[in-house]
Amino acid sequence: MKTFLRLTIFIFLTMTGSTSFAGNALDTALAAQPDDVKARYSARHPAETLKFFGLKPGMTVVEALPGGGWYSKILKSLLGSEGKLIGADYAIDLYPKFNFYDDTYLEAKKTWVDSWTSKAKAWNDGEGASIAAFHFGSMPDNMSDTADAVLLIRALHNLARFENDGAYLSSALAEIKRVLKPGGIIGVVQHMAPDSNSDAWANGSRGYLKKAFVIKTITDAGFELVDESDVNSNSADQPSEEDIVWRLPPSFATSGDNAEMKAKYAAIGESNRMTLLFRKAK
């Protein structure tokens, strides 16, 4: 059924010329990025990932936890002047739970919507998609049923980690369902825990989640799993229960000044990530 559905979509896009149009726009967006961003294409696979998710110009896309804009800048160019990019940050009251952010950082989160949209509007010399933003837990009502896609790229583990202390994952998925149009999609890229590791270890605090947990959680929230891809898989990443995902590049959080340890983790590369496509029922 999944193969038939993907073939049907592909035939439709080919007949309308949308596949070529989207491909050209994505190629242009990727080529326009600076060299330090391009240097990570071989690890993050943005071309293959965004093609798998079916993104194209003119769409309205919500990107969860956009951070400094690594994916956002690509998306702003890809979506074009007829599209819209909406950043979605964690709920403001989640951040103090990390216990390592100072008061200045926490205070700045209160104005993140304005500061991020202002910064993002200036990217690409002001060209590309229009920009908006919200915090999970306070999505404006006028955004309901407006998005074609929501991207959850390495954004689920902390929502899952604090689910029992504020329902952050379940409330985010409820808002994602509300923001999406009927038939809209969720694209997930998430650090993937080995099935052999314990569920307690794979609770998100180490950065990893189990694929079965992600699929069940999102389908239970009212979405259909459409397809999955191994484009972001890395079989060399085999974490023990002593490991965190941030030991790997680009963070090297546990290496310190140990060049040998850093070289070991550099040889593994970036994390093993699941890549999943879900759809909201029409």
C-alpha positions as CSV (number, residue, x, y, z in Angstrom):
1,M,0.0,0.0,0.0
2,K,2.8,2.4,0.9
3,T,4.7,1.6,-2.4
4,F,1.5,2.2,-4.4
5,L,0.8,5.5,-2.6
6,R,4.4,6.8,-3.2
7,L,4.2,5.7,-6.9
8,T,0.8,7.5,-7.3
9,I,2.3,10.7,-5.8
10,F,5.4,10.4,-8.0
11,I,3.4,9.9,-11.2
12,F,1.2,12.9,-10.3
13,L,4.2,15.2,-9.6
14,T,5.9,14.0,-12.8
15,M,2.9,14.7,-14.9
16,T,2.5,18.2,-13.5
17,G,6.2,19.0,-13.6
18,S,6.3,19.5,-9.8
19,T,9.2,17.0,-9.3
20,S,11.6,18.9,-11.5
21,F,10.4,22.3,-10.2
22,A,11.0,21.2,-6.6
23,G,14.3,19.5,-7.5
24,N,15.6,22.6,-9.2
25,A,14.6,24.8,-6.2
26,L,16.2,22.5,-3.7
27,D,19.4,22.3,-5.7
28,T,19.5,26.1,-5.9
29,A,18.9,26.4,-2.1
30,L,21.6,23.9,-1.3
31,A,24.2,25.5,-3.6
32,A,23.6,28.9,-2.1
33,Q,24.7,27.9,1.4
34,P,28.1,28.8,2.8
35,D,31.0,26.3,2.8
36,D,30.7,25.4,6.5
37,V,27.1,24.3,6.0
38,K,27.9,22.4,2.8
39,A,30.7,20.6,4.7
40,R,28.0,18.8,6.7
41,Y,25.9,17.7,3.7
42,S,27.6,14.3,3.6
43,A,26.5,13.7,7.2
44,R,23.1,15.4,7.3
45,H,21.9,14.5,3.8
46,P,19.6,17.5,3.4
47,A,18.9,16.9,-0.3
48,E,17.8,13.3,0.2
49,T,15.9,14.1,3.4
50,L,13.9,17.0,2.0
51,K,13.1,15.1,-1.2
52,F,11.9,12.1,0.9
53,F,9.6,14.4,2.8
54,G,8.3,15.9,-0.5
55,L,8.9,19.5,0.3
56,K,8.5,22.0,-2.6
57,P,8.2,25.7,-3.3
58,G,5.0,27.4,-2.1
59,M,4.5,25.2,0.9
60,T,3.9,26.4,4.5
61,V,6.4,24.4,6.7
62,V,6.8,24.4,10.5
63,E,10.3,23.6,11.6
64,A,10.5,22.6,15.3
65,L,13.5,23.8,17.2
66,P,15.1,25.7,14.4
67,G,18.1,26.9,16.5
68,G,20.7,28.8,14.5
69,G,18.9,28.1,11.2
70,W,21.0,25.3,9.6
71,Y,17.9,23.8,8.0
72,S,15.9,27.0,8.2
73,K,18.1,28.9,5.7
74,I,17.8,26.0,3.2
75,L,14.0,25.9,3.7
76,K,13.6,29.6,3.3
77,S,15.2,29.5,-0.1
78,L,13.5,26.2,-1.1
79,L,10.0,27.4,-0.2
80,G,10.4,30.6,-2.1
81,S,8.4,33.8,-2.1
82,E,5.0,32.0,-2.2
83,G,5.9,29.8,0.8
84,K,6.1,30.3,4.5
85,L,8.5,29.1,7.1
86,I,7.3,28.9,10.8
87,G,9.7,28.3,13.6
88,A,8.4,26.4,16.6
89,D,10.5,26.5,19.8
90,Y,10.0,24.5,23.0
91,A,7.6,25.8,25.5
92,I,9.1,28.6,27.6
93,D,8.6,26.7,30.8
94,L,10.5,23.7,29.5
95,Y,13.9,25.4,29.4
96,P,14.4,25.9,33.2
97,K,14.1,22.1,33.5
98,F,17.5,21.6,31.8
99,N,19.2,23.2,34.9
100,F,22.2,24.6,32.9
101,Y,20.7,27.7,31.3
102,D,21.4,31.0,33.1
103,D,18.9,33.7,33.8
104,T,20.0,35.8,30.8
105,Y,19.3,32.9,28.4
106,L,16.0,32.1,30.1
107,E,14.9,35.7,29.9
108,A,15.8,35.9,26.2
109,K,13.4,33.0,25.5
110,K,10.5,35.2,26.5
111,T,11.1,37.3,23.4
112,W,12.3,34.5,21.1
113,V,9.4,34.7,18.7
114,D,10.2,38.3,17.9
115,S,14.0,37.9,17.9
116,W,14.0,34.8,15.7
117,T,11.5,36.1,13.2
118,S,13.5,39.3,12.8
119,K,16.7,37.4,12.3
120,A,15.2,34.9,9.9
121,K,13.6,37.6,7.8
122,A,17.1,38.9,7.0
123,W,18.5,35.6,5.8
124,N,19.1,35.1,2.1
125,D,19.2,38.9,1.7
126,G,15.6,39.1,2.8
127,E,14.5,36.8,-0.1
128,G,12.5,33.6,0.1
129,A,9.6,32.5,2.2
130,S,7.8,34.7,4.7
131,I,8.5,34.0,8.3
132,A,6.6,33.5,11.5
133,A,7.2,31.6,14.8
134,F,5.6,30.4,18.0
135,H,6.4,28.5,21.2
136,F,4.8,25.1,21.7
137,G,2.1,25.5,24.2
138,S,1.0,28.9,22.8
139,M,0.4,28.5,19.1
140,P,-1.8,31.2,17.7
141,D,-5.3,30.1,16.7
142,N,-5.0,31.7,13.3
143,M,-2.3,29.1,12.4
144,S,-4.7,26.2,12.7
145,D,-5.0,24.1,9.5
146,T,-2.4,26.3,7.6
147,A,0.7,24.1,7.4
148,D,1.6,21.5,4.7
149,A,4.4,20.0,6.7
150,V,6.0,19.9,10.1
151,L,9.6,19.0,10.4
152,L,10.9,17.4,13.7
153,I,14.6,17.2,13.0
154,R,16.4,16.0,16.1
155,A,13.7,17.8,18.1
156,L,11.8,14.9,19.8
157,H,14.2,13.7,22.5
158,N,13.8,16.6,25.0
159,L,10.1,16.7,24.5
160,A,10.0,12.9,25.4
161,R,12.5,13.4,28.2
162,F,10.2,15.9,30.0
163,E,6.9,14.3,29.0
164,N,6.2,13.1,32.6
165,D,7.0,16.6,33.9
166,G,4.7,18.7,31.8
167,A,3.3,16.6,28.9
168,Y,5.5,18.5,26.5
169,L,5.6,15.8,23.8
170,S,1.9,15.0,23.8
171,S,0.9,18.7,23.8
172,A,3.4,19.5,21.0
173,L,1.9,16.7,18.9
174,A,-1.6,18.0,19.6
175,E,-0.6,21.4,18.3
176,I,1.2,19.8,15.3
177,K,-2.1,18.1,14.5
178,R,-3.9,21.4,14.8
179,V,-1.5,23.4,12.6
180,L,-1.4,20.9,9.8
181,K,-3.9,20.9,7.0
182,P,-5.8,17.6,6.3
183,G,-3.3,15.4,4.6
184,G,-0.4,17.4,5.9
185,I,2.8,15.5,6.8
186,I,5.3,15.2,9.7
187,G,8.9,14.6,8.7
188,V,11.0,13.1,11.5
189,V,14.7,12.8,11.8
190,Q,15.8,11.5,15.2
191,H,18.8,10.0,16.9
192,M,17.9,6.2,17.0
193,A,18.5,4.1,20.1
194,P,19.4,0.4,19.6
195,D,16.5,-1.9,20.4
196,S,18.8,-3.8,22.7
197,N,19.3,-0.8,25.1
198,S,16.9,-0.3,27.9
199,D,13.8,1.8,27.6
200,A,15.0,3.8,30.6
201,W,18.2,4.7,28.9
202,A,16.4,5.6,25.7
203,N,14.1,8.1,27.4
204,G,15.5,11.1,25.4
205,S,18.0,12.3,28.1
206,R,20.9,10.8,26.2
207,G,19.5,12.2,22.9
208,Y,18.3,8.8,21.6
209,L,14.8,7.4,21.2
210,K,13.7,4.0,20.0
211,K,12.0,3.9,16.6
212,A,9.1,1.8,17.9
213,F,8.5,4.4,20.6
214,V,8.5,7.3,18.1
215,I,6.1,5.5,15.7
216,K,3.7,4.5,18.4
217,T,3.7,7.9,20.0
218,I,3.0,9.7,16.8
219,T,0.4,7.2,15.4
220,D,-1.4,7.3,18.8
221,A,-1.6,11.1,18.4
222,G,-3.7,10.6,15.2
223,F,-1.2,10.2,12.4
224,E,-0.5,7.5,9.9
225,L,3.0,6.2,9.2
226,V,3.5,6.6,5.4
227,D,7.1,5.5,4.9
228,E,10.6,5.4,6.3
229,S,14.1,5.8,4.9
230,D,17.6,4.8,5.8
231,V,19.1,8.0,4.3
232,N,20.3,9.1,7.7
233,S,21.3,5.7,9.1
234,N,24.8,5.1,10.4
235,S,25.5,1.5,11.5
236,A,28.8,2.6,13.1
237,D,26.9,4.4,15.9
238,Q,26.4,1.7,18.5
239,P,26.0,3.5,21.8
240,S,26.3,1.6,25.1
241,E,24.3,2.6,28.1
242,E,27.2,4.7,29.2
243,D,27.0,6.9,26.1
244,I,25.3,10.1,25.1
245,V,24.7,11.2,21.5
246,W,26.7,14.4,22.0
247,R,29.9,12.4,22.3
248,L,29.8,12.3,18.5
249,P,30.5,15.1,16.0
250,P,29.9,17.9,15.8
251,S,29.7,18.3,19.6
252,F,32.4,15.9,20.9
253,A,31.0,16.8,24.3
254,T,32.9,14.0,26.2
255,S,36.3,14.3,24.5
256,G,37.7,17.3,26.1
257,D,41.4,17.7,25.2
258,N,41.7,13.9,24.4
259,A,42.7,13.9,20.8
260,E,42.6,10.1,20.6
261,M,39.0,9.9,21.9
262,K,37.9,12.7,19.5
263,A,39.4,10.9,16.6
264,K,37.6,7.7,17.6
265,Y,34.2,9.5,17.6
266,A,35.0,11.4,14.4
267,A,35.6,8.0,12.7
268,I,32.1,6.9,13.8
269,G,30.6,10.1,12.4
270,E,27.2,11.7,13.2
271,S,24.5,9.7,14.9
272,N,22.4,6.9,13.5
273,R,19.1,8.5,12.8
274,M,15.6,7.3,11.9
275,T,13.9,9.1,9.1
276,L,10.1,8.7,9.1
277,L,7.2,10.2,7.2
278,F,3.7,10.5,8.8
279,R,0.5,12.0,7.5
280,K,-2.5,13.6,9.2
281,A,-5.7,11.9,8.2
282,K,-7.9,13.9,5.8
